[in-house]
Amino acid sequence: MFKDIFQKKQKKKYIVVPQNQEQTRKEIPDGIVIKCKKCQHILYTKDLEKNLKVCTQCQYHYPLSARERIGSLVDEGTFVEFDAEMTSSNPLSFPEYEEKIASDQKKTNLQDAIITGKGMIESYPVVIGVMDPSFRMGSMGSVVGEKITRAIEHSLKTKTPFLLFSASGGARMQEGVLSLMQMAKTSAALKKLDKAGLLFISIMTDPTTGGVSASFASLGDINMAEPGALIGFAGRRIIEQTIRQKLPDDFQTSEFLLEHGQLDQVVHRHELKKNLATILQLHQ
């Protein structure tokens, strides 16, 4: 009798394993959560977007689209876009280039890798250009160079400060020398801006590389960057093979460049609008 009572109270020493775990696993719909690329923390996508796409745990800065960037900085209802319909041709008859451009236009709802226009930041007028890395890796082709040059010319005409956000993999290979020419064209336009005594603020975001870093991105009266941004001309591996030395782990980051005098500021995304407004106020 007592033996039967104790046997009934004993717990089972085994567990039931379902034969098909895929059927019992709870499915999480795509897009609800995201794992941080840096700290691996699980984030709700909506919370990340509300936080300007900055990880709430490690402060990793995710890329922003050009429209998201403008929305986070320019006073509501003040932005007027320039040259919205300008689009790339295929001057070198590069195979499948038109198809790739059309695909990116459909995916991003952009005509090319930059948006330019005018607006207000904390009631201070600016001409602004914002590159978008989701369009052809933010590569600089003829359209990017032309839109930047036209924006600079508008800044000259209206005597308005010019802000440029860079995010690029470099010159666009499908346009060859025509892409490389944009380095000289934009730099020459910025020289005119400098001679006129007008302010140019360059803000480098992740990544700013190749011909973009070697031209207009590095020519600001004030050069700043977001935390952790990759900034440089040649790739790390190429440099190490050339100099036959191991580079520091933080080489080509915005923090490394700040430490070595190549940047004026590294500014957190949450502080950027306030920081820019202060600079604009000082240069009125």
N, C-alpha and C positions, 0 to 999 in steps of 0.2 A: 504493500500500500504506500509506504513512505517512498519507496523507490520510484513508483509511478508519479508521485507528486513532483519530485526533483527532476525527473526526466522531462516533465511538461514545461518546467521553468527554464530549462536549458535553451540557449539561443542557437540558431542554426549557424554552422561554421562554414557556410558556403554562400556564394552570391550567384545570381542568375545573370549570365552574360547573353544579351540578345544575339541571335545568329546574324542578323543584318543590322549593323550599327548605323548605316546610312539612313535607314528608315526611322530610327528613333532619335537621331541627332536633330536638335532644333536648328532650323535654318534662320540665319540673320540676313534680311534683305540687303542687297548691295547699296552702299552709299550712306548708311545710317551711322556707321562707326569707321574710324580710320586709325591705323597704328602709326605713331610718330616715327618718322624716319631716323631720328636721332636717339631718343630715349626709349622707344618701343612702347610707350604708354598708350593705352587705348583711349581715344578721344571721340566724343560725339561730333559728327560733322557739323551740325548746326551750331554747337558751342564753339568749334574752331572758326567758323565763318563769322560769328559774332565778335570773336576776339581778333579780327583782322587777319585770320589765318596764322596766328602765332600760337605755338604749343603752350598750354597753360602750365605745363610741368617744367620743361627745359628751355622755353622761350625760342625754340627753333622757328625761323621765319620761312613759311611756305611761300612759293611764288604767288603773286597776285596777277590777275589779268589786267590789261590796260584800263578797262572800264572799272574794275574793282578799285584800282589805284586812284583813278580820278574821283570816284565816288567817295573814297575815304579822305580826300584832301581838299577838293574844290567845293566851295560853298554851294549848297543846293540851289539849282535853277540858274546858275551863272555860267555854266560851261557852254561854249559854242565851238563846235568842231570845224577844223580846216580840212579842205581837200579830201572829204570823206569817200569820194568815189574813185580816187586815184588807185590804179592797180598795175601789177607787173605785166610786161610782155615777155617774149622769149627771144631776145635779140641775137643770141648765139645758136638758136635752134637746138637747145639742149634736150635730149630725149626725155619725154614724159614730164617736162617741167610744167607745162600748162595744166596737166592733170593733177600734179602735186599742189600747185597753187589753188586750183579749184577745190580740191579736197580740204585744204586748210581754211579756205574762205567759208566753206560750209560748216566745218567743225567749230570755228571760233567766232563766226559772224563778223569777221574783220576783212578788209580788203588787202591789208598787208600787215607787217609786223610792228606798226607804230600808229598811235593816235596822236594828233596834234590839235591844238586849239587855244582858246583864251578863256579866262575865268577869274574868279576871285578866291583868295585864301585868307580867311579872317578879314574880309573886306578889302584886301590889298590886291590890285590887278596884276595878273601874270599872264605870260604866254607859256604854254606847257607842252612838252612832248613826253609820251610814255610808251616805251617799247614793250612788246608782249612776247614772252618766250614760247608761248604755245603755238605761234605761227612760224613755221620753218625755223624753230629754235631761236627766234628773235634775230635771224641773220639779216645783215645789212645789204640790201640790194639797191637798185636805182631809185625805187619808190621811197624807201626809208631815208636815203640821203637827200632826195628832193624835198620831201615833206619837212625834214629838219631844217633845211636851208630856207624854205619858204617861211617857216615859223620864226626863224631868226630875223628874216627880212621884215616880218610883221612887227617883231619886237623893236627893231630899229625905227620903223615908221611911226610907231605909237609911243616910243620911248618907255617901254615896259620891260621889267625884269624877265629873264628867260630861265625856265626850269626844265631840265631834261633828266628823265629816269631811264637809265640804260639797263638792259637785260638781253644779252646776246651771246651767241656762239661765235660771232665774228662775221667776216665778209661772206656773202652768198656765192658759193662756188659756181652755181649754174649761170651766173652773169659775168664771171671772169673779171677782166680788167675794168669793165664798167662798174662793177661793185667796188673794186679798189679805188676807183676815181672818187668815190663818195667821201673817202677819208680826207682828200685834199679839198674837195668842194665845201664840206661842212666846216673844216678848219679855217678856210679862207673867210667864210661867212662870220665865224666867231671872232676872227681878227677885226673885222669891221665893227662888230658889237663892242669889242674891247676899246677900239679907238674912239667910239662914241661915248665911252664912259658908262655903259649900261651893264647891269649886274647879270652874270651867268652863274647859276648854281647847278652843279652836276651831282646827281645822286646815283650811285652805282648799286645795283641789286644783284642777286644771285641768278645766273652768272653774268659777268661782264668780261668778255675775253676777246682775243684776236684783234682784228682791225678796229673794232669799236673802242677797246681799251687803249689802243695806240693812237686814237684820233680825238674825236669830240668828247668822249667820256672823261678824259684826263685834263681837259683844258678849262675847267671851271675856275672862276674867281674864288669860289668855295667848292671844294671837292669833299663830298661825304658819302657814306655807304651804310647799308643795313648790317646788323651783326651777322657774322659768319658767312658773308657773301664771298664767293669765289671771284677774284679779280686778277687778271694777268693776260699776257700776250700768248706765249707758247705754253704748251702743256707741261706738267710737272715731269713726266717721263723723259720728254725731249731735253729739257734743261739738265736733268741729272745725267743723261747720256753725254751731253755736250761738255759739261764742266767736270764730269767724272767724280761727283761728290753727292753725298746723301743730303737732301734738303730737310729743313725742319718740318715737323708734322703740321704746323699751322701756316706753312708757306703759302702765299697767294690768298690768304684770308684777309678780310677787311681789318681785323685786329692787328695782323702782322704789318700791313701797309701803314696803319696809323702809327704803330710803334717806330717805324722806319721813316716817318716824315712824308709819306706819299698821299696821305689823307689828312683833312683838317678835322673831321669828326666821324665817329661811328654812332649812329642814332637809332634807337629802338623805334620800331614802327608806331608804337603808341604815342611817342613823343614827337614824331616827325612834323605833324601839322603845326603844333605849337612852336617848334624850333624854327620852321620856315617862316612863320608869321613874325617871329621876333627879328629874324634877319631882314625880312622885307621892311619892317618898321624902321630899322636902323638905317636902311638905304633909301628912305623916302627923300 
